[in-house]
Amino acid sequence: MKSCGIAGSNSLTHPQPGGDTCLSAPLKTALLLILIALVLRGAMILAVFPHPERLLHRDSGSYLRPALNMLEGRGFSQQETPPFTPDAERTPVYPLFIALLYATLGRNSLVIAGAQSLLSALTVGMIYLLGREVLPEKEARLGGLLLAFSLGAIVYSLYVLTETLFVALLVAMSWAVIVYWQKQQTRWLIGAGLLAGLAVLCRPVGLFYPLALAVLVSLAREGALRQKALAALTLLGTALLVVAPWLARNYRVIGSPILSTISGENLLLYNAVSLDADLRGIGQDEARTEMAERLEAELARLGGTDDQALRMRLSHEWGRRLILAHPWRYLYLHVKHDLNNLWPNVAEFLELTGVTQGGKGTLSVLNQYGLWAAVRHYFGGQVWLLWLMAPFVLLLGVTYLGMLAGLAVLMRRRAWVTFALLFLPVVYFLLIPGAAAHPRFRMPAEPYICLLAGIGLVTVYRRMCSRTGGAHLQHSAL
């Protein structure tokens, strides 16, 4: 066999004399990272294999039912029995993903877990290759390795939830934007727009992210203001073309051109309710139950119990009214609750492995009484279980510290485009959830947190080695 000379090149393959083609060093590294990620995720699948029911989250049914109904020719509906009325609670991309897997590989949640584990591992490779476009090799490699070992990424690659597919779309979109910046070719911008549209149709929380990304694209675009504006409009226009048919469908079936009705529920029953509970000094679960009962009573009075558009409109009106009456208190609570996104994904890991069953109302206890009370509530007093997860907790803590150091390094380098590209998704996805914040909602930001941590940790390590080496040389000279 002929050896491959790959040093000093960024291409993925290198033609060799005689027609042989060998993998480059970057692609070999990407494949190694993918393999490591697959082994870790495969180990989790083996642990859950005898209990596939653990793969189902409380939200899983709202994705599985539309998928099954589409396979049976009943349309996109949440109903399990006739008349299978169309609804707009969920967006279509993830149910379509499930339907495709079910149609080709069989109707089993383990099939979804396997496919998502593969996709999660491929995302590890993608984030490394993305990182190499804007960062030194070692920093990109460590970022990919941190994502491979991320407990959250491992756990949510198994759950029947949108996280893994959504994250893959986001990373692919970021990669397309980077290539566009480098080559200034419109086709990459169109690709980014297509991926942005699919991401929005996977999770509506990403609705405004393409707007922020379009601003970055326009700033990085070479040329006059007109060319910059055209670049931004190309990305947004392409994304809108992807989303528009779904908006038209919802206008036809529920009378409102919206992405999803769930935004109203989140605004009223989570964010506004958290403010109401705080003002009244009661638990969030109690306040949420009261608000839900009031909403149902009002819908019944108006004769619109099954009117999805009316339910969403009332939810938005009531939620905005309560929030705008106490905007500063709401803002404080919103940011305070967002910190819940940063906690380790220990609970989900222990539930998947069957060590615990989870304590209902843990999030409410956390918001009302604090972390320690929530830990005791969740583990039913068996706090010793938390020590079993100490390595993962430590790794996450080091990752956060590395991220902060990485941001400082990018500012020192004046690498503002890279800084914006990596920090934008972190800020966006960590700040949006508010009262609904949960470690699960950190997942879209996780790849970028890991890349930033790779920058910071490699830089800190080099400086430590430099100081140690300098001290050693000084000691030798003496």
Beta strands, then each sheet from edge to edge (+ up, - down):
strand 1: 13-15
strand 2: 21-23
sheet 1: 1+ 2-
end
